[in-house]
Structure formats: C-alpha cells, structure tokens
C-alpha cells in the first residue's frame, strides 16, 4: 500500500502496510468486526463486492473524513465543446457535487447541466445519487450537454489557495513541494515544482537523484493519507499551492507488494496443478527443516541511546508481527513530545506511548490482532505520533519511569510503576493542556478491537476539541503580538521620520546660517573695499586739486568762458576758465570735486556729446565751450 502519512517530523522507520501474519488465523471474535453494521459504527465503509480487480489492487483510499478508511478517489474527464475538465472526487460524494464543480469551473448553472456517460445501462440517476452506488471505475469520461443554453459563456472559477484536490478541479496546476531530507541530525531542504499529473513515484525518483537514497529506502511523512507510487499528485489530497513533506533514509527495506487479488486467484489453479505434478514424495524428506528463529527482546539491556533502542524495537517488532504495524517514532521521548505536543497548536498531534511486556499473556494477541490491525494502523498514522518502550527488563523499566516522572509528573509515574504484568501491554494516550502533558486514556491489552477503535476515536475527538481551543488562543495571542509589532513599527517609523525631519531642518538651518554669514562677510568686504576706494579717490582728488589752474576773477579782461556743471545729485557747480585752458584742466577740476572720470562722463547739452573721452590737451575754445556752456555729469 505504499507509505503512510504522518505530520510528525522524522523519526519513523517506514514499512509496507499489509496484512499481518496473525490475520490468517484470526478468531471468530475478530472476524465478527468485518460485519457491515459494526464497521459502519466505527466510521468504516466497505466497498461493494462487485468492484473490479483494479479497485482492489489500488489499495484503500481516504476521503476528507478521518474515519472513512475505504473510500476511493474517482477521476472524471468531462468533455464540453472544446474543453476538457478534470474532476477528482471521493466515491462518497454525489452526482450533484460534479455539477457544482463544473458550475464553479465553467459558470454554467447546475440546473442547466446534463451529464452523459455515468451509467451504461438504464438506471435512474439524479443529483442525490451517491457515486459509490454507481460502481464506477477509477477513470471515467463524461459528456456535458447544455441544450437550454445556445451560446454559453465559460468562466473559469478561481481556485482558492489551500483548497484540497479532493474538492474538484486540477487542470495544469503545479504543486510546490517543500521537502525536508533528514539524514541523522542533518537537514537539507528542497523546493520542487511538480505538475498535478505527476505520480508519487516521480517525486520519489526526483529525491533519489538529489539525495542518492534509493526509492525502496525512502521513508516519507507528511502525506495527507496513505498513497501508492502510481497515484497522481492531484488525487493525494495535497494542500495547494504548497505542501510540506519530510523524507529520511530507512534502515530497513520495505517488502514488495503482494499480487493483486484477482491475479492470485487466476494463477491458483495452474500453480496447484504444477505443484502436484512436480512434487515428489522424496522431496518431503530431502528438504532441510527450518530452525525456529530465536526471539530477541524488543529492547535489549545495555542500550543507553534511546534512538538506538527504538530502532531495535521497531526492527524486532516487524520481525515478530509483520510489516503492518504502527510507525514508531525513532528518538527519545523528549523528541517525541517536542514533535507531537510542543509545536504550534495547528500542527499538534496526540501522543501515544505503547508499553510492551513480553511476559504478559496479552502481548501477542494485542500486538498481532489489535495494534497491527490495518484500520488501527491507518488511524494511528493519521492522528497520532506513536512512541514505544519495552518494560520486560527491570533496567529498561527504571529508565522509562525516570523519563516519565520528568514529563508526566510523579502521580502518573507512580501509577505506571504500579502496573502489573497482566495490565500490560498498555497504550497511553497523552494530550497537552495549558503547557502541561496529561494522560487522557490508557488502553490496556485485554480490550477488543472495536473497543480500542472507539476509545481511540474518543481520545482524538477530545484532543481535537482542546486543540481547537488552543488554536483560537494562539491566534488571539498572535493577533495581539502582531498588533503590538505593528504599533511598535509605526512608532519607530514615526520616530525615524521625525528624526529625519529634524536632521533635514538642522541641515537647512546650517545652510541658511552659513549663507547669512557669507553675505555679511561679503558686505563687510565690499564696504571695506568701498571705503578704501573712497579714501583713494579722496586722496587723488586732493592731489589733483593742486594742479587745477586758478579761476579767473570777474573783472579779468582776458577771454574767459563760464561753465555750468549739473551733477547727478541735482546741484549746479559754476566755474570760470580761460579759453586757453585744456580739457585736462576741466577734468582735473571735476576730479578735485570728487567726480572722477572713471565714474562719470561729461556730456554737452547741444549737440549732445561725451567730451570726457576726447583729447585732453584740446583747449576749451577748440571744443566750442566758449563763451559759456552747460555740461551734464552722468554716472557711467
């Protein structure tokens, strides 16, 4: 049947799940459990007797219900116009569920759909018909007709993340498988994408290439249910778009699958005839007698490492009772508790501690007929992390009681210490509440199969109720922590923004202050330069004033011209010159008054001309500044 699922982390030795040797000689009481009434009470639905060999060979499949151990997945390829829609549903669903899926995929109302191809003989089939009652094969082709719709508009529904494959549509969907490879204490993580049409064997072979671990030695955990190598990924119930798996290397190699039931029946007659013809009476005495194998203790004395002890326990248990047995956690009880109970509430699983004693009269029957029953094994692999210990020797009993006292308290350890041999074997079901591990039930070796299943289901129900409460508390705590983190982040962001704003303001103030200081320094420098220039001009004016010829007096009989100077400040300066005086004398006079020629130009009124740039040796008479003239001083 392939390998069983377990959400618990590594630590299991994978074994092929098949019928135990004890099932061949099962007594009437155990056989009575296969009656339909009792199995229905346990939540197990039997397949119809007329199923084909292909269904029997495919092994049991599981629906979304954890108690429906024998439902199987049915694939429908629905053809509609130019489209093919793949629908995968458990056989416990109805025909109406197919139409619901098609409505969500194509947008065609359910009451407008007509499905052809469900049955090949006349039979009344409506939307409430259960698929199991139609006795359908695993692969089916259906045809969708919409006679009431002339021109339909096809709208493909959006598939929500996390929707399981058993809910319907796959198409070309890709799964991201996050696979953790455990090699002793080392871990390697792989993130691989697989098309939904790939098989479980394709995944195994890919990991064989990456890890060099052969497929037959790969131990897998994390599958939602028991799967076979030939199953396609879309039929395995994986979470979409990603699913977590774990793979480790098994020390023991799983046995090959048994032949399909129909193949065995078909070959029985030929084998019997061949054997009868070829068998010789002498062969009966010529063959060597097989010596019985010496029974070794499940955990020998002197093993101090718990992981080594559990590996020996699992190996010897399989040798005694066959490959169909619970997947025992390989590791210490501390690791088993950490793996099952001390995790997030959503990933938490019930912990089962199996205590074995070889001297108990119930051990062989309990292990072979109850603990190794296929339904019990499947239920434990889905809902429980199973850890085991052998109490046959006094040394191993002391080791267990010491660990049990630390994890379950002195009261529980005292009760375990008081167990007599007749009270063993026992299966302790352990839950966790308010950060405390507690034993919620003890299933002892004298119970019947149906009683064990009922008590297991009750314990899981109680555990799941407590887990839901813990999940809600955990979500509230995470929400409070998230709000606090968001508030802290907002405060730090605001603080950083204020700090950045203050730094920017400081930089701006520093720039403004530097600019002001620069302007003040520049003003002071200009003022000093201006003062210096003024002093120089004043000195030049005083120096040139000595070279200016004296002004003729009014009664002078020589030719004299009277010049009027209009300065920029609006003042009028009147000065008399001899006509023989030169232009240089006139400009020197203006310079002595503070009007330097590099700052001012001298303009005549009519015609308007600048005489300051003329030949300074020209006389005033030659410049037509006689007998009088008005000159205007303008700043350059």
C-alpha positions in Angstrom: 0.0 0.0 0.0 3.0 2.4 -0.2 4.0 4.5 2.7 1.7 6.0 5.3 1.4 9.7 6.2 2.5 11.4 9.3 2.7 15.1 10.0 5.2 14.4 12.7 8.8 15.2 11.9 11.3 12.5 11.1 11.8 9.5 13.3 9.8 6.8 11.7 11.0 3.6 10.0 8.7 3.1 7.0 7.3 -0.3 6.5 4.9 -1.6 3.8 1.4 -1.8 5.3 -0.1 -5.1 4.6 -1.9 -7.9 6.4 -0.1 -9.3 9.4 0.7 -12.9 9.7 -1.8 -13.1 12.6 -4.7 -12.1 10.3 -4.5 -15.5 8.6 -5.6 -17.3 11.8 -7.9 -14.6 13.2 -10.5 -15.9 15.6 -14.3 -15.6 15.3 -14.4 -12.6 17.6 -12.1 -10.6 15.4 -13.7 -11.8 12.2 -17.1 -10.5 13.5 -15.6 -7.0 13.2 -15.9 -7.2 9.5 -19.7 -7.2 9.6 -21.2 -4.1 7.9 -23.1 -2.9 10.9 -20.1 -2.8 13.3 -17.8 -1.3 10.6 -20.4 1.4 9.9 -20.4 2.3 13.6 -16.7 2.7 13.5 -16.9 5.0 10.5 -15.5 2.4 8.1 -17.4 2.0 4.8 -17.0 -1.3 3.0 -16.6 -1.5 -0.8 -19.3 -3.3 -2.8 -18.5 -6.8 -3.6 -18.7 -6.3 -7.4 -15.8 -3.9 -7.7 -13.2 -4.9 -10.2 -9.7 -6.1 -9.6 -8.3 -2.7 -10.5 -10.1 -1.2 -7.5 -8.8 -3.9 -5.2 -5.3 -3.5 -6.4 -5.2 0.2 -5.9 -5.5 -0.2 -2.2 -7.7 1.7 0.2 -8.1 5.5 -0.4 -9.4 8.0 2.1 -11.8 10.9 1.8 -11.6 14.1 3.8 -13.2 12.4 6.7 -10.6 10.9 9.0 -12.8 7.8 9.8 -13.7 6.8 6.2 -10.9 4.4 5.7 -12.1 2.7 2.5 -13.5 5.5 0.3 -11.6 5.9 -3.0 -11.0 8.8 -5.4 -12.7 8.7 -8.8 -11.4 10.7 -11.7 -13.9 12.2 -14.3 -12.7 13.7 -17.6 -15.6 15.9 -18.6 -15.7 16.9 -22.2 -17.6 20.1 -23.1 -17.3 21.6 -26.5 -13.6 22.3 -27.0 -12.7 21.9 -23.3 -11.7 19.0 -21.0 -12.3 19.4 -17.3 -10.7 17.0 -14.8 -12.8 16.4 -11.7 -11.5 14.2 -8.8 -13.9 13.3 -6.1 -14.2 10.6 -3.4 -16.9 8.0 -4.1 -18.8 9.2 -1.1 -19.8 12.4 -3.0 -23.0 12.7 -5.1 -23.6 13.4 -8.8 -24.7 16.9 -7.8 -21.2 17.6 -6.5 -19.8 17.0 -10.0 -22.2 19.6 -11.3 -21.2 22.0 -8.5 -17.6 21.7 -9.6 -18.5 22.2 -13.3 -20.5 25.3 -12.3 -17.6 26.8 -10.5 -15.3 25.9 -13.4 -17.4 26.9 -16.4 -20.0 29.2 -14.9 -22.9 27.1 -16.2 -25.8 26.8 -13.7 -26.3 23.4 -12.2 -29.9 23.1 -13.4 -28.8 23.7 -17.0 -26.3 20.8 -17.0 -26.9 17.3 -18.4 -24.2 14.6 -17.8 -24.0 11.7 -20.2 -21.8 8.6 -19.6 -22.3 8.0 -15.9 -24.1 4.6 -16.5 -24.2 2.3 -19.5 -27.5 0.7 -18.7 -30.8 2.3 -18.0 -31.0 3.5 -14.4 -32.5 6.5 -12.7 -29.6 8.8 -11.7 -30.3 12.2 -10.2 -28.2 14.8 -8.3 -28.6 13.0 -5.0 -27.2 9.7 -6.3 -24.0 8.6 -4.4 -21.1 7.8 -6.7 -20.3 4.6 -4.8 -23.7 3.2 -5.6 -23.0 3.5 -9.4 -20.0 1.1 -9.1 -17.8 3.3 -11.3 -14.3 2.5 -12.4 -11.4 4.8 -11.2 -11.2 6.6 -14.6 -14.4 7.9 -16.3 -15.2 10.0 -19.3 -18.4 12.2 -19.1 -20.1 14.5 -21.7 -21.7 17.7 -20.6 -24.7 18.9 -22.6 -26.4 22.3 -22.2 -29.5 22.1 -24.5 -31.1 25.0 -22.8 -28.2 27.3 -23.4 -27.5 28.3 -27.1 -24.3 30.3 -26.6 -22.8 29.8 -23.2 -20.1 32.0 -21.7 -17.5 29.9 -20.0 -16.0 31.4 -16.9 -13.3 29.5 -15.1 -13.6 29.9 -11.3 -10.8 31.0 -9.2 -9.4 28.1 -7.1 -8.6 29.4 -3.7 -5.3 28.7 -2.2 -5.1 25.8 0.2 -8.1 24.0 -1.4 -7.6 20.3 -1.4 -7.5 18.3 -4.6 -10.5 16.2 -3.4 -12.6 19.3 -3.9 -12.5 19.3 -7.6 -10.6 21.0 -10.4 -6.9 20.5 -11.3 -6.2 21.3 -14.9 -2.5 22.2 -15.3 -2.0 23.1 -11.7 1.5 22.9 -10.2 2.3 21.9 -6.7 5.3 23.4 -4.8 6.6 20.5 -2.6 8.8 21.7 0.2 10.7 18.6 1.1 12.9 18.3 4.2 15.5 15.5 3.9 16.6 14.3 7.3 20.0 12.4 7.4 20.7 11.6 11.0 21.0 15.1 12.7 21.5 17.0 9.4 18.7 18.5 7.3 18.5 19.6 3.7 15.6 21.5 2.2 14.3 21.2 -1.3 11.6 23.2 -3.0 10.4 21.3 -6.1 7.6 22.1 -8.5 5.5 19.2 -9.9 2.6 19.1 -12.3 -0.5 17.7 -10.8 -0.4 14.8 -13.3 2.9 13.6 -11.9 2.8 10.5 -9.7 4.1 9.8 -6.2 6.9 7.7 -7.8 8.0 10.7 -9.8 8.5 12.6 -6.6 10.5 9.7 -5.1 12.7 9.3 -8.1 13.5 13.0 -8.1 14.6 12.8 -4.5 16.6 9.7 -5.3 18.5 11.9 -7.9 19.0 14.7 -5.4 19.9 12.6 -2.3 21.2 9.3 -3.7 18.7 7.5 -1.4 17.1 4.6 -3.4 13.3 4.7 -3.6 12.9 1.5 -1.7 14.9 3.0 1.3 13.0 6.3 1.4 10.8 6.9 4.5 8.2 9.6 3.9 6.0 11.6 6.3 3.5 14.4 5.7 1.2 12.8 3.1 -2.4 13.6 3.9 -3.3 9.9 3.6 -1.8 6.6 2.6 -0.8 6.8 -1.0 0.7 4.4 -3.6 3.5 5.0 -6.0 1.2 5.0 -9.0 -1.2 7.7 -7.7 -1.2 11.1 -9.3 -0.5 14.1 -7.1 -3.9 15.7 -7.7 -5.5 12.6 -6.2 -3.4 12.6 -3.0 -5.2 15.4 -1.2 -2.2 17.7 -1.1 -2.5 21.3 0.0 -2.4 23.9 -2.8 -0.2 25.7 -3.8 2.4 24.3 -1.5 2.7 21.2 0.7 5.3 20.2 3.3 6.9 16.7 3.3 9.8 15.0 5.0 11.9 12.2 3.8 14.6 10.2 5.6 16.6 7.1 4.9 15.2 3.9 6.3 17.5 1.3 7.8 15.1 -1.5 6.7 13.9 -2.1 3.2 10.1 -2.5 2.7 8.9 -5.8 1.3 7.4 -5.8 -2.2 3.7 -5.5 -2.6 1.6 -8.7 -2.8 -0.1 -9.7 -6.0 -3.5 -8.3 -6.8 -6.3 -10.5 -5.6 -7.7 -11.4 -9.0 -4.2 -12.2 -10.3 -3.6 -14.6 -7.4 -7.0 -16.2 -7.9 -6.3 -16.6 -11.7 -2.9 -18.3 -11.1 -4.0 -20.5 -8.2 -5.3 -23.4 -10.3 -2.2 -23.5 -12.6 0.1 -23.3 -9.6 -1.7 -26.1 -7.8 -1.6 -28.4 -10.8 2.0 -27.7 -11.5 2.9 -28.4 -7.9 1.0 -31.6 -7.8 2.7 -32.9 -10.9 6.2 -31.9 -10.0 6.1 -32.8 -6.3 7.9 -35.9 -5.3 7.4 -37.8 -2.1 11.2 -37.9 -1.6 11.3 -34.2 -1.6 9.3 -34.2 1.7 12.3 -35.8 3.5 15.1 -34.3 1.4 14.4 -30.7 2.4 16.1 -29.3 5.5 14.0 -28.5 8.5 13.8 -24.7 9.2 15.0 -24.0 12.7 12.8 -21.5 14.6 14.3 -18.1 14.9 15.4 -17.1 18.4 13.1 -14.4 19.8 15.1 -11.4 20.8 13.9 -8.8 23.3 12.4 -5.7 21.7 14.9 -3.6 23.6 17.9 -5.5 25.0 19.6 -4.4 28.2 22.7 -2.2 28.0 21.4 0.2 25.2 21.9 3.7 26.6 20.9 5.6 23.5 17.1 5.9 23.2 17.3 6.3 19.4 19.2 3.1 19.0 16.8 1.4 21.4 13.8 2.5 19.4 15.4 1.4 16.1 15.9 -2.1 17.6 12.4 -2.1 18.9 10.8 -1.2 15.5 13.0 -3.8 13.7 12.3 -6.6 16.1 8.6 -5.7 16.3 8.4 -6.0 12.5 10.2 -9.4 12.6 7.6 -10.7 15.1 4.3 -9.3 13.8 4.9 -8.4 10.2 5.3 -5.2 8.3 1.8 -3.9 9.0 2.4 -2.1 12.3 2.3 1.4 13.7 5.0 3.8 12.6 7.1 4.1 15.7 8.8 7.4 16.4 12.6 6.8 16.4 14.1 9.0 19.0 13.8 9.9 22.7 10.6 10.5 24.5 11.7 14.1 24.8 11.9 14.3 21.0 8.5 12.6 20.5 6.9 15.1 22.9 8.6 18.0 21.1 7.4 16.6 17.7 3.8 16.0 18.7 2.8 18.3 21.5 5.3 21.2 21.9 4.6 22.7 18.5 2.1 25.2 17.1 -1.5 24.2 18.0 -2.4 23.8 14.4 0.3 21.2 13.9 -0.1 19.4 17.2 -0.9 15.7 17.3 -1.9 13.2 20.0 1.0 11.3 21.5 0.6 7.5 22.1 3.1 5.7 24.3 3.0 1.9 23.8 4.4 0.0 26.8 5.2 -3.6 26.0 6.0 -6.6 28.2 7.0 -10.0 26.8 5.8 -11.9 29.9 2.2 -10.7 29.6 -0.3 -13.2 28.3 -2.0 -10.4 26.3 1.1 -9.1 24.4 1.0 -11.5 21.4 -2.8 -11.1 20.9 -2.8 -7.4 21.4 0.1 -6.8 19.0 -0.9 -9.2 16.3 -4.7 -8.7 16.2 -5.2 -5.2 17.6 -2.2 -2.9 17.3 -1.3 -4.3 13.9 -4.8 -4.3 12.5 -4.8 -2.3 9.3 -7.6 0.1 10.4 -5.8 0.8 13.7 -2.5 1.3 11.9 -4.0 3.8 9.4 -5.9 5.7 12.2 -2.8 6.0 14.3 -0.6 7.1 11.4 -3.1 9.9 10.5 -3.9 11.2 14.0 -1.2 10.1 16.5 2.6 10.1 17.0 3.4 6.7 18.4 6.4 6.1 20.7 7.1 2.7 22.2 9.2 1.1 25.0 9.8 -2.4 26.3 9.3 -2.9 30.1 10.3 -6.5 30.1 13.6 -5.9 31.8 14.0 -4.1 35.2 16.7 -1.9 33.7 14.5 -0.6 30.9 11.6 -0.1 33.3 13.7 2.1 35.5 14.9 4.2 32.5 11.3 4.7 31.4 10.0 5.6 34.9 12.7 8.2 35.3 11.8 9.9 32.0 8.0 9.6 32.7 8.4 11.3 36.1 10.0 14.3 34.4 7.4 14.6 31.6 4.1 13.4 33.2 4.6 14.1 36.9 5.1 11.9 39.9 1.5 10.9 40.2 1.3 9.5 36.7 4.7 7.9 37.0 3.6 6.2 40.3 0.5 4.8 38.6 2.7 3.4 35.8 5.1 1.9 38.4 2.2 0.1 39.9 1.2 -1.6 36.6 1.4 -5.4 37.0 2.4 -7.7 34.1 -1.3 -8.5 33.5 -2.1 -4.8 33.0 0.4 -4.7 30.1 0.7 -4.1 27.3 -0.8 -0.6 27.5 -1.3 2.3 25.1 -1.1 5.6 26.9 -2.8 8.5 25.1 -1.2 11.8 26.1 -2.5 15.3 25.4 -1.3 18.8 26.3 -3.3 21.5 28.0 -2.0 24.7 29.5 1.6 23.8 28.9 1.1 20.5 30.8 1.3 17.0 29.5 -1.5 14.8 30.7 -2.6 11.2 30.2 -6.2 11.3 28.9 -6.7 7.5 28.5 -4.9 4.2 29.0 -5.9 1.3 26.6 -4.8 -2.0 28.2 -4.1 -5.3 26.4 -7.3 -7.1 27.3 -9.6 -4.8 25.2 -11.3 -5.8 22.0 -10.7 -4.3 18.5 -13.9 -2.3 18.4 -13.5 -1.1 21.9 -9.9 0.1 21.1 -11.1 1.9 18.0 -13.9 3.6 19.8 -11.6 4.8 22.6 -9.0 6.0 20.1 -11.6 8.0 18.2 -13.0 9.4 21.5 -9.5 10.4 22.6 -8.7 12.0 19.3 -12.1 13.9 19.4 -11.3 15.2 22.9 -7.8 16.1 21.8 -9.0 18.0 18.7 -11.5 19.9 20.8 -8.7 21.0 23.1 -6.5 21.8 20.1 -9.2 24.0 18.6 -9.4 25.9 21.8 -5.6 26.2 21.8 -5.6 27.3 18.2 -8.0 30.1 18.9 -5.9 31.2 21.9 -2.8 31.0 19.8 -4.4 33.1 17.0 -5.5 35.7 19.6 -2.0 35.8 21.0 -0.5 36.1 17.6 -3.0 38.8 16.7 -2.1 40.7 19.9 1.6 40.3 19.1 1.1 41.3 15.5 -0.9 44.5 16.6 1.9 45.3 19.1 4.6 44.7 16.5 2.6 46.9 14.0 2.3 49.6 16.7 6.0 49.4 17.5 6.8 49.5 13.9 4.6 52.5 13.3 6.1 54.3 16.3 9.6 53.6 15.2 8.7 54.7 11.7 7.2 57.9 13.1 10.3 58.4 15.3 12.6 57.9 12.3 10.5 60.3 10.2 10.7 63.0 13.0 14.4 62.4 13.4 14.9 62.6 9.7 12.8 65.8 9.5 14.8 67.3 12.4 18.1 66.4 10.7 16.9 67.9 7.5 15.8 71.1 9.3 19.1 71.3 11.0 20.9 71.0 7.7 18.7 73.7 6.3 19.3 76.0 9.2 23.1 75.4 8.9 22.9 76.3 5.2 20.9 79.4 6.0 23.3 80.4 8.7 26.3 79.8 6.5 24.7 81.8 3.7 23.9 84.7 6.1 27.5 84.6 7.4 28.8 84.6 3.9 26.6 87.6 2.9 27.6 89.5 6.0 31.3 88.8 5.3 30.8 89.8 1.7 29.0 93.0 2.7 31.8 93.8 5.1 34.4 93.1 2.5 32.5 95.3 -0.1 32.1 98.0 2.5 35.8 98.0 3.3 36.7 97.9 -0.4 34.3 100.8 -1.0 35.8 102.8 1.9 39.2 102.1 0.6 38.2 103.2 -2.9 36.6 106.3 -1.4 39.8 107.1 0.5 41.9 106.6 -2.6 39.6 108.8 -4.6 39.7 111.5 -2.0 43.4 111.3 -1.9 43.5 111.5 -5.7 41.1 114.5 -5.6 43.3 116.3 -3.1 46.4 115.5 -5.1 44.8 116.7 -8.4 43.3 119.8 -6.8 46.8 121.3 -6.7 47.2 121.0 -10.4 43.9 122.8 -11.3 44.6 126.4 -12.6 43.2 129.2 -10.7 39.8 130.5 -11.6 39.8 133.9 -13.4 38.2 136.7 -11.4 35.2 138.5 -12.6 37.0 141.7 -13.7 39.5 139.8 -15.8 39.9 141.3 -19.2 41.1 138.2 -20.9 38.8 135.8 -22.7 37.0 133.8 -20.1 34.3 131.1 -20.5 31.7 130.3 -17.9 30.9 126.7 -17.5 27.9 125.4 -15.5 28.2 121.7 -14.3 25.0 119.8 -13.5 25.9 116.9 -11.2 23.8 113.8 -10.5 22.6 114.9 -7.1 20.9 117.9 -8.7 23.5 120.5 -7.7 24.8 123.2 -10.0 28.6 124.0 -10.0 29.7 127.2 -11.8 33.3 127.7 -12.7 35.1 130.1 -15.0 38.1 129.0 -17.1 40.4 130.8 -19.6 39.6 129.7 -23.1 43.2 128.6 -23.4 42.7 126.1 -20.5 42.7 122.5 -21.7 40.1 119.7 -21.4 42.6 118.1 -18.9 42.2 121.2 -16.6 38.4 120.9 -16.8 38.5 117.1 -15.9 41.0 117.7 -13.1 38.6 120.3 -11.7 35.8 117.8 -11.7 38.1 115.2 -10.1 39.0 117.6 -7.4 35.3 117.9 -6.7 35.0 114.1 -6.3 33.8 113.3 -9.9 36.4 111.0 -11.3 36.3 110.4 -14.9 36.3 106.6 -14.5 33.0 107.0 -12.7 31.4 109.9 -14.6 31.2 111.1 -18.2 30.8 114.7 -19.2 28.0 115.4 -21.7 27.4 118.6 -23.6 23.7 119.7 -24.0 23.6 120.6 -27.7 24.7 118.8 -29.6 24.8 116.0 -27.1 28.3 114.5 -26.9 30.7 113.0 -24.4 33.8 115.1 -24.2 35.4 113.1 -21.4 36.8 110.7 -24.0 38.2 113.5 -26.3 41.8 114.6 -26.5 42.6 116.0 -23.0 45.1 118.6 -24.5 42.4 120.3 -26.5 41.5 123.8 -25.4 38.1 124.8 -24.3 37.8 127.2 -27.2 38.6 124.4 -29.6 35.9 122.3 -28.0 33.3 125.1 -28.6 32.9 125.6 -24.8 33.1 129.4 -25.2 31.8 131.9 -24.0 29.6 129.7 -21.8 28.3 126.1 -21.7 26.3 123.8 -19.6 27.8 120.4 -19.0 26.0 117.4 -17.5 27.8 114.8 -15.4 26.3 111.3 -15.7 27.4 108.1 -13.9 29.0 105.5 -16.1 
